[in-house]
Amino acid sequence: MRLRVRAVAVATVGALAVAMLAGCGADGSGGSSSGAASPAAAATPACPAVRAPGALGYFSASSSNIEQIVDTATGRLVGRIEGLSQPSNTYVTPDGRKVYIDNWGGRDIVVVDACTRRIARTIEVGGRVLGSLDPSGTYLYETFLPSGTVEAGPGKVLRIDTRTDRVVATCPTPQKPVASVVSPDGRKVYVATLGTVMTLDAATGHVLGEPVRIGAIPGWLALSPDGRRLYTANLPTGVSVLDTATNRLVVNIPTPPGSAPQYNAVAPDGKTQWEVYAGGGVGVFSTATNELIQTLPTEGMGMTVSFSPDGTRAFVGEGGPNTVRADGFRAVIDSATGSWHPGPGNLTIYDVATRRLITRIRGVGEFPGVVGIAARRTPARG
């Protein structure tokens, strides 16, 4: 995630949060798709680039304007995709055939054919977005941040059909959304805003219940595999745990001063949740007790974390040694300006069970993004 956060009073959230959504309107014009629509790539001898889903991971190097490809088994870089402009987060369809990249500099979403490793088309969205792919891979939900700035005021969430690569609905929100995550059954979309988390009906876009007050800025969201617990990585500090059945806050977990959790993910076995600190380090927490188990070191800023589909490996993006800051919140802001160039960062791979370092791939590009990996498919909905 790469966000700029303006100084606004979180107290203004209360008045805005009571507004309810009008729902997702069918979008017949927004989000035009350019480029020839090619058929989905197939894992055939004529298309050796596509392997078994989950065999390859894709991640951006924002300031380097490239997308790296890593072999998730060997930990080696095996290719790259060029022609991007400030790429941010990456998402891969469950069959491993299509890769979606939030392309901040182009104010669009780039769709890559995994077979050819070339840009197949772009989806024009007119601003910066951060997304979440539903478990079936049918819909991509993108929170709209026109300038990458988190501030008070109304916003929207875009719904993109990956079968057509077009925006099919626009969901207005009473506050600008920051991040989102989709429930395992694809029926709910949890959206982080300035100081709150709201739940949307994925089909209609209507708010379900009242937004949950967090009292901080949820920089990212992660769900337990069963969908019962929602974890928010809070800026400038702390982690919040929500019960999705009751739509209530369970507990706020403190993190070290200056840590600035900016990304998180729950391991596929559901036993641990990993919080990545912009101030450096990765906090590994027990989901059973919500207690810290271990803090893993990073070289400079902690950027992102994701897991292999089998849950054996964790992929952590690091800012590199020139991004060491005592104030992680300040580091988040500086990394989003586009004017800070500290040099290449790293991709670090850990064994999830033992939390031991497997390898550190240095020099992968500035501000490496989350590694997008094809996850196990669930039935499509809608």
N, C-alpha and C positions, 0 to 999 in steps of 0.2 A: 504494500500500500504506500502511496505517496500523496500526502495531504498537506495543504497549508491551512493553518488554523488561525482565524482572526480572533482577537480578544473581544468576545461578546459575553454578556452576562447570562449564565445558565438559568438565572431566575426568569428570563423571558420565555423559557421553554414552556412553563406551565400554561400560559395563556394560549400558546399556539397548539399545544398538544391536544386540547379538548376538541379541536376541529376534526370532523370525521371526513373520510375520503368519499368522493363522489363515485369512486369505483374506476376500474380500468375501462377507458373508452377504446373502441375499435379504432385502430390507426391505419387509415387507408393511404396516407401520404407520408407520414413521418418515417425517417430512417430508410432512405432509399438505398438500394443495393446496386453497386456497380461492379462490372466484370462479368465474364461469362460464367454461368452456373454449370459447373461440371458435375458429372455423376460421382457419387461417393467412391473413394478409392477402395480397391479390394486387395487383400493380402494374397497376391498371385506372383508367380515368377516374373511377370512383366512389371510388377510393382514391388520391388524388394524393400522399399523404404518403410513399408508398413509391416510391423511385426505383431506379435500377440499383444492385445491391449495391456498397457501397463509396462511394457518392455522399454518404452522411451518416455523421457520426461522433457518438457519444454519450459524454458524460463527466459525472461527478458533481461537485458542489460540496458537500463533506461537511457543513461547519458551516452551509451555507445551505439544506440539505435539498432541493436541486433537482438535476435532471439537465438539462444543456444539450445542445442539438443544433447541430452545426456542419456547414456545407456544406464538404466536403473540397476542392472545386475552388476556391471563391471565398474560403474562410477566414472566412466570415461566420456569425454565430449566426443560426439560422433558427427556433428554437423552444425550448421547455423542457417538462419533465415535472415536475409537482409532486406533493405527497402522500407524500414520502419522509421517512425519518428516519436521518440520518447515512449517506447512501449512500457506498459505497466503489467497488469495481471494477465494470466494465461489460463485457459480452460480447454480441456480435451474431451470430446464426446466418448461415451463408454466403449464404442467400437474402435477407438483410436484413429479414426479416419479424418477427422476435422479438428483443427486447432483454432481457437478464437483468442485474439490478443487485443486488449484495451490499448489503443494507439493514441495516447494523449496528444502528441504533437500534431497528429492529423485530424484530431477531433472526430475520430471514427473508430470502428472495430474492424480489425483485419481478420479475414478468414483464410486459413492456410490449408491447402490440400496436403495431407500427410504423406501421400504417395509420392508427389513430385517435390515436396518441401518448398513449394512456391505459393505466392499469394494468389488465391483464386478469385477473391473479390473483396470489396470493402463495404461496410454498412455505415452510412453517414448518420451521425447522431448529433452533430453540432456542438460538441463539448466533451469534456472529460467524463469518463464513466468508470465504475468499478462493479464487477458483476459476480454472479453465482449461477452455476449451472444446476438445473434440477437433476435428481438421480437418474432419470430415464434418458437424459441428454436431449430431450425434446424442446425445452425452453431455457433460454438464457435471460436472467433478470439483471438489468443494469441500473444501478443507482446513478443518477445524473448530477454531476458536479461541474457546472459550466466552466469554472476556472480552476477547479481543484481546491477550492476554498470551502472550509466548513464554517457556516455562519447561519444565523437565524433567518427564517423566511421560508415560503413555500417552495416545494421542489417536485420531483417526479421520479418514478421508476418505470423503465422501459421493459417491455416483454418482447423477446425476439424468438421467433419460431426457427429452430435450426434446420428444419426441413426445407425452408424457403429462404432463410437468411434475411428476413425482413422483420421490421418492427410491426407487431400485430396489435399492440395495445400500449397505451400510455396511462399510467396510474398516478394521479396527482397526490401529493403528500403535503400535510400542513407544515412540515419542516423539510429542509433540504436533507436528503438521505446521505449517509456516509458509506454504509456497507450493508450487505444482505446475506442471508443463507436460507436454503430451501429445506423444508422438512423431508424426512426419508420417504414419505408417501407422496411428495410433490404437491400436497394440498395447501400448505401454508408457506408464506414467505416472511421471515423475520427481518425487519429493517431497523438499522441503527440510525438515529438522528442525534442532534445536539442535546445530549443529556437524557435521552429516552430510547427505549426499544419498543417498536410497535409490531403487531402481527397482522398480516394481510391474508385475506382469502385469495389464493393463487388464481382462482377462476374469475372472480369478480373484482378483485382489488380493494374490496371493502375492509375497513379496520375491524378486527375481531377483538372486542373488549377494549379496555382502556390502555393507553401506552404505559409502560412500566418506567418509572423514574429511576435513573441510575445516579444522577448527580455528578457525572463526569462525561467525557466524550468517548463513547464506545468506538474505538478505532477499527475493530474487526469483531466478527462473530463466528462462533463454532458451536456445532451441535454434537451431542453424544450420538452414537450409532443408532440407539433406539428412539432418538428424538425427544427424550424426556427432560434433558437438561440443556440449557443454552448458556454459553460462556461468552462474556464480553471482555475484550482487551481494552482497558480504559486508559485514556490519556488525561492527565499526565501520570497517573499511578493507579494501581489496583486492578482487580479482576472481580467481576460480578457474576453470580450464578443465579439463573432463573429457572423456575419450575414451569415448563410449557403447558402442563395440564391445568394449573391454577392461574397461570399468567401472573405469578408473584415472584418478587425477589427473595431468594433463599438466604444468601450470604454475600457479603463483600469481603474479598480476600486481599489483604494488604500485600504490596510488593515494595521493594526497596525505594527510598527517595531517589528521584531522578531516573528511575528505571524506564518509564514510559512504554508500557506494553503496547505494541502497535500491530501485532499479528498473533493469531493463535490457531490451534487445530487440536482435535481430539484423536488419539490413536485409534485405529480401526477396531482394536479389541475393547475399546471403551474404558480401559483401566487408568489411563493417564491423559491429561491435557497439557499441552505445551504452550507456554507464553513466551513470545519473543520480545526482548527488551531493546528499544532503540538506544538505551544507555549502555547496552552491552550485556550479553548473556541470554540464556534460555532457561526459564523456570519450568521444571517438570513437576506437576501437581497430581496427587492422587484424586481420582474422581469419587472415590468412596468416602474419603475423609476431608477433601479439599485442602489438605496440608501439602506443603512443599516437600518434595522428595529429594530433589537435587537441582542445583543450578549449573548448567553447562556453560563453559566459557566460549566467547566468540572473539574473533579479531575485529575490534571496532563494533559498529552498530550491529545489532541483530535486526535482520530485515523481514524474513518470512520463514514459514515452516510448512511442510506437507509430508505425506507418508506414501510409501508404496502400497498398492492395493492389498497385498498380503500382510501388511502391518509390520514387516520386519525391519524396515529402514525409514529413517527420518532424514529429510533433506532441508537443511537450514541455510538460508542466504545470509551472508555477512557483508558488511560495508567495507571491511578491510582495515588495516592498521592506521590509516590516515583519517578514520572517522571516529576515533575515540573522543567522546565528549562526556563531561560530568553530568550535563543536563540532557537527558535523552529527548525530552520534549522539544528542546531547542534544535536538536539534531534532526528530528522529524520535519520541523519547519524548514530548516536549511536545505535538507535533501530534496524538498519539493520545489525550491525556487528555480532550479535549472541553471543557477550560476555557480553552484558549489561543485567542484570537480576534484575530488580527493584521490582519484586513481582507481584502479580495478579492485573489485571485491572478490569474495570467494564463495564457493558452494561446498558446504561441509555435510558429510553423510555419517549418521550415527546408527548403531545397532539399537533398536528400540528396547529390546528386553534388557540388555546390559547397560545401555546408555554409553557404550564405549565408542570412541571415534574410529570410524572405518577408514575414511580418507578425507582430505581437504584439497579441493581443486582450486588452485589459486589463479588469479588473473582472468576471471570470467567476464569482466566488464564492470562498469560503474553501477552501483546500486542494484544488485541482482534481485529479480522479482521471484514470486512464488513459483515453484516447479509444478506445472500442470501435468497430471498423469491420468490416463484413462482409468476410471474406477469401475467396479462391478456394476453391471446394468440392472436396473429394476424396471418393471413394466411401465410403458409409456401411459400417460394420462392426458386425455384431451386431444 
